[in-house]
Amino acid sequence: MPDPSPIKSRFDRDGFVTPLTAMPPRQARGYRASLEAAEARFQAEPELRKCLRRYANLVLPFVDEISRLPAITNAVSQILGPDLLVLDTPFFIKEPQSPHFVSWHQDLHYWGLEGDEEVTAWVALTPANIENGCMRFVAGSHTRIVEHVDTHAAENLLTRGQEVTVEVDDSNGTDVVLAPGEFSLHHGRVFHASHANSSDDRRIGLAIRYIPASMRQIEGGNMAAMLVRGEDRFHHFRECHRPSGVFQPDDLEHWRDMQGARDKVMYRPT
Ligand SMILES: O=C(O)CCC(=O)C(=O)O
């Protein structure tokens, strides 16, 4: 048996790996500009805003492009193997001086997947640092699932304000400081959270949820996922097609069809 890669060893030990480089800072700034050009349409079409929180890769070609960047998929493949599906691509955006935060939680507690082979690549399109509320991870916390409670706290960025019911010593969190174009990888069971943004700029992260093609959805079936690397010999998820342009009518139709099933799981009470 060959030795596991350094990325996989660190991931297995800590439940996360950071920092890794996806692209040069200039390319990240270009993606931020693409995002902000797309956001300019929200004023006239508020429904589009939701696309940033669910399957943005189905309606924004630059998000689909980021999810396929070899620097990211090669790193993820060292953990999940060669055949990768993207289950979702929510943006986590904190506006300047905004109180929005994320409580300590584990992703896989509420996603209804059969196994725990899931990796999120959190890609920074702006700096992510202590002042603007970067992600925080508790090393080694990915070895068990704990109970969660739905707090529905207004300023929590999570769908139901989910929070672990065990005591987490905040000082045990590792701050995941990233430059634009860098990313972290985290296990779906690692405890993670983030504080508010007290800076004068936005903090923008794209969370790309990767699963191996062999994964099954066991709750809230009929889920969609996009093949981004290798092949899908299993067809456990509905196949997605790539977007043809920014918020194109056909792609929006496809998005409406695909996003409902995941919403049902993400909003069901704990
Ligand atoms: O962006 C954040 O602060 C939190 C993101 C998060 O919870 C996740 O990617 O699972």
Ligand as a Chemical Component Dictionary entry (heavy atoms), coordinates in Angstrom:
data_LIG
# 
_chem_comp.id                   LIG 
_chem_comp.type                 NON-POLYMER 
_chem_comp.pdbx_formal_charge   0 
_chem_comp.three_letter_code    LIG 
# 
loop_
_chem_comp_atom.comp_id 
_chem_comp_atom.atom_id 
_chem_comp_atom.alt_atom_id 
_chem_comp_atom.type_symbol 
_chem_comp_atom.charge 
_chem_comp_atom.model_Cartn_x 
_chem_comp_atom.model_Cartn_y 
_chem_comp_atom.model_Cartn_z 
_chem_comp_atom.pdbx_ordinal 
LIG O1 O1 O 0 -18.310 30.791 5.518 1  
LIG C1 C1 C 0 -18.482 30.532 6.710 2  
LIG O2 O2 O 0 -18.175 31.311 7.591 3  
LIG C2 C2 C 0 -19.082 29.201 7.102 4  
LIG C3 C3 C 0 -19.100 28.203 5.983 5  
LIG C4 C4 C 0 -19.603 26.865 6.365 6  
LIG O3 O3 O 0 -20.206 26.668 7.395 7  
LIG C5 C5 C 0 -19.370 25.743 5.454 8  
LIG O4 O4 O 0 -18.769 25.921 4.395 9  
LIG O5 O5 O 0 -19.786 24.614 5.780 10 
# 
loop_
_chem_comp_bond.comp_id 
_chem_comp_bond.atom_id_1 
_chem_comp_bond.atom_id_2 
_chem_comp_bond.value_order 
_chem_comp_bond.pdbx_ordinal 
LIG O1 C1 DOUB 1 
LIG C1 O2 SING 2 
LIG C1 C2 SING 3 
LIG C2 C3 SING 4 
LIG C3 C4 SING 5 
LIG C4 O3 DOUB 6 
LIG C4 C5 SING 7 
LIG C5 O4 DOUB 8 
LIG C5 O5 SING 9 
# 
